[in-house]
Amino acid sequence: MKVRAEDLKSLADFKLLSFDCFGTLVDWESGIYDELQPLLSRLPSSHPIKQDRNLAIQKFDELETQFLATNPTQKYSALLSGAYKKLAETLDLPAPAESEADGLGNSISKWPAFPDTIEALNRLKKHYKLVILSNVDKKSFSEVLNGPLAAVQFDAVYTAEEIGSYKPDLKNFHYLLNHVKGELAVEKTQVLHTAHGLKSDHVPAKEMGMSSAWIARGDANSEKQKAVNGKVAFTWQFEDMKAMTDAVDGADQ
């Protein structure tokens, strides 16, 4: 639904959707949580993170965010492995074996697409060019394109590895806009950035003056949303990709 009435644009006014992938199209949280089980299994049953999925993901996300900011040129797979080791340290657990930590870094292509993702993207493809702007390395994302997202044809994919930085760095968004203009003949005003990540995507989208749509995935009215109050300016908010696609089909009629 439209949440900024002062923005007079319609969903039919755009030519290209740029997507964050993990958290928006692919279920990052489930993928990460599954791979954290070896660590969590070593915690005593009384530990608060042991049975609290949201807390476990939150703690890992905090560490990953730190690694993204301080290691902008490190491959995402290696960064995940490093964050896994750091989590073990913060939980006062013995250092995991390299093979265990690398298991998380190598698991990216196993993370599942959300149930609504594939159908929604293929419907949206009838209306827009589809582009990925993701905090990931090229090898890992090529495996994702041959795995959970194999049934979708994207017009372009831009990864943090080729850009040399991770979102929310504005460099990534300048790269996106420059390349879709040069490669796909699409102007900034014709791009709708579509993402779940508030701090990683919607805060910089506002700074860039880009139009955006928030895919809430259960986070509407959450502490995550409250934490960025005044820092984001998404015009549309949808619970999931299906809801967005239904709105697009309606706007095009």
C-alpha positions in Angstrom: 0.0 0.0 0.0 1.0 3.6 -0.5 2.2 5.2 2.7 3.5 8.5 1.4 0.5 10.3 -0.2 2.7 13.3 -1.0 4.6 11.2 -3.5 2.4 11.5 -6.6 4.1 8.6 -8.5 2.3 5.4 -9.3 3.8 2.0 -9.5 3.2 2.1 -13.2 5.6 5.0 -13.5 8.7 2.9 -13.1 10.7 0.9 -15.6 13.0 -1.0 -13.3 12.9 -2.6 -9.9 16.2 -2.9 -8.0 16.2 -5.6 -5.3 18.0 -6.4 -2.2 18.2 -10.2 -2.2 18.8 -11.6 1.2 15.8 -10.9 3.5 13.7 -9.7 0.6 13.7 -12.5 -1.9 15.7 -15.2 -0.1 15.1 -16.2 3.5 18.4 -15.1 5.0 17.2 -15.6 8.6 16.2 -19.2 8.2 19.4 -20.0 6.3 21.6 -18.4 8.9 19.7 -19.9 11.9 20.1 -23.4 10.4 23.8 -22.9 10.1 24.2 -21.6 13.7 22.9 -24.8 15.2 26.3 -26.4 15.8 27.2 -23.3 18.0 23.8 -23.1 19.7 23.9 -26.8 20.5 26.9 -26.2 22.7 25.2 -23.7 24.9 23.6 -24.6 28.2 19.8 -24.9 28.1 19.7 -21.9 30.5 21.4 -19.6 28.0 19.0 -16.9 26.7 20.0 -17.3 23.1 19.6 -21.1 23.2 15.9 -21.2 22.4 15.3 -17.7 21.2 15.6 -17.7 17.4 15.1 -13.9 17.0 17.8 -13.2 19.6 20.3 -15.6 17.9 19.7 -14.0 14.5 19.9 -10.5 16.0 23.3 -11.2 17.7 24.7 -12.7 14.4 23.3 -9.8 12.4 25.0 -7.3 14.7 28.3 -9.0 14.2 27.9 -9.3 10.4 27.0 -5.6 10.2 30.3 -4.8 12.0 32.2 -7.0 9.6 30.6 -5.5 6.6 31.6 -2.0 7.7 35.2 -2.9 8.6 36.0 -5.3 5.8 34.4 -3.7 2.7 36.5 -5.7 0.2 36.3 -9.1 1.9 34.3 -11.7 0.1 30.9 -12.2 1.7 31.4 -16.0 2.2 34.6 -15.3 4.1 33.0 -12.5 6.1 30.2 -14.9 7.2 32.8 -17.4 8.4 34.5 -14.7 10.3 31.3 -13.5 12.0 30.5 -17.1 12.9 33.9 -17.4 14.7 33.3 -14.0 16.4 29.9 -15.2 17.6 31.5 -18.2 19.2 33.9 -15.9 21.0 31.2 -13.6 22.3 29.3 -16.6 23.6 32.4 -17.8 25.4 32.5 -21.0 23.4 35.6 -22.7 22.1 36.8 -21.6 18.7 35.0 -23.7 16.0 36.9 -25.7 13.5 37.7 -23.9 10.3 35.5 -26.4 8.4 32.5 -25.6 10.6 32.9 -21.8 10.2 33.4 -22.2 6.5 30.2 -24.2 6.4 28.2 -21.1 7.0 30.2 -19.1 4.4 29.5 -21.9 1.9 25.8 -22.2 2.7 24.5 -19.2 0.9 23.1 -21.1 -2.1 21.2 -23.4 0.2 19.2 -20.6 1.8 15.6 -20.9 0.5 13.7 -18.4 -1.5 10.6 -17.2 0.2 7.5 -19.1 -1.0 6.1 -16.1 -2.8 9.4 -14.9 -4.5 9.6 -16.8 -7.7 6.0 -16.4 -8.9 6.1 -12.7 -7.9 9.3 -12.0 -9.7 8.1 -13.7 -12.9 4.9 -11.6 -12.8 6.8 -8.4 -12.1 9.1 -9.2 -15.1 6.1 -8.5 -17.4 6.2 -4.9 -16.1 9.8 -4.0 -15.2 13.4 -4.8 -15.7 14.7 -6.7 -12.7 18.1 -5.9 -11.1 19.9 -7.2 -8.0 22.0 -5.0 -5.7 23.3 -7.4 -3.1 25.9 -7.6 -0.3 27.4 -10.8 -1.7 30.4 -12.1 -3.6 30.1 -13.1 -7.3 30.8 -16.8 -6.8 28.2 -17.2 -4.1 25.5 -15.3 -6.0 26.1 -17.2 -9.2 25.3 -20.3 -7.1 22.1 -18.6 -5.8 21.1 -17.9 -9.5 21.6 -21.5 -10.2 19.8 -22.6 -7.0 16.9 -20.9 -5.3 16.5 -18.1 -7.9 17.1 -20.3 -11.0 13.6 -19.8 -12.3 14.0 -16.0 -12.6 15.8 -14.1 -15.3 17.4 -10.9 -14.0 18.5 -8.1 -16.3 21.5 -7.3 -14.3 23.2 -8.3 -11.0 25.6 -6.0 -9.1 27.4 -7.5 -6.1 29.4 -5.9 -3.3 32.5 -7.7 -4.5 32.6 -6.0 -7.9 31.6 -2.6 -6.3 34.2 -2.8 -3.5 31.9 -1.9 -0.7 28.9 -3.1 1.2 25.5 -1.4 1.6 24.6 1.0 3.2 27.6 2.6 1.6 26.3 5.1 -1.0 28.9 3.9 -3.4 26.8 0.9 -4.0 23.8 3.0 -5.0 25.8 5.3 -7.2 27.1 2.2 -8.9 23.6 0.9 -9.4 22.2 4.1 -10.9 25.2 4.7 -13.1 25.1 1.1 -14.5 21.4 0.9 -15.1 21.6 4.2 -17.0 24.6 3.1 -19.1 23.6 -0.6 -19.6 19.8 -0.5 -19.6 19.0 3.1 -20.5 17.0 3.6 -17.2 17.1 6.9 -15.3 17.1 7.3 -11.6 13.5 8.5 -11.5 12.5 5.3 -13.3 14.0 3.0 -10.6 12.0 1.7 -7.6 14.4 0.2 -5.0 12.6 -2.7 -3.4 14.0 -4.1 -0.2 13.4 -5.5 3.3 16.6 -4.0 4.8 15.8 -0.7 6.5 19.3 0.4 7.5 21.1 -1.3 4.6 18.7 -0.2 1.8 16.0 2.3 2.8 18.2 4.7 4.8 20.7 5.1 1.9 17.8 5.2 -0.7 16.4 8.2 1.1 19.9 9.9 1.1 20.2 9.2 -2.6 16.7 10.6 -3.3 15.5 7.3 -4.7 12.0 6.0 -4.7 11.6 2.8 -2.7 9.2 0.1 -1.5 9.6 -1.7 1.8 8.9 -5.4 1.9 8.2 -5.7 5.6 8.2 -9.5 6.0 6.7 -9.3 9.5 8.6 -6.3 10.7 5.9 -3.6 10.3 5.6 -1.6 13.5 8.6 -3.4 15.0 11.5 -2.0 16.9 13.5 -2.3 13.7 11.1 0.2 12.0 11.0 2.5 15.0 14.8 2.6 15.0 14.9 4.3 11.6 12.0 6.7 12.1 12.7 9.9 10.1 15.7 8.3 8.3 13.6 6.4 5.7 11.1 7.6 3.1 9.7 4.6 1.3 6.5 5.4 -0.6 5.1 1.9 -0.6 4.9 -0.8 2.1 4.0 -4.4 1.4 4.0 -7.4 3.7 5.6 -9.6 1.0 6.4 -9.8 -2.6 3.0 -11.2 -3.5 1.3 -8.2 -2.0 3.5 -5.9 -4.1 2.9 -7.9 -7.2 -0.9 -7.8 -6.7 -0.7 -4.0 -6.3 1.4 -3.7 -9.5 -1.0 -5.7 -11.5 -3.8 -3.5 -10.2 -2.0 -0.3 -11.0 -1.4 -1.5 -14.6 -5.1 -2.1 -15.3 
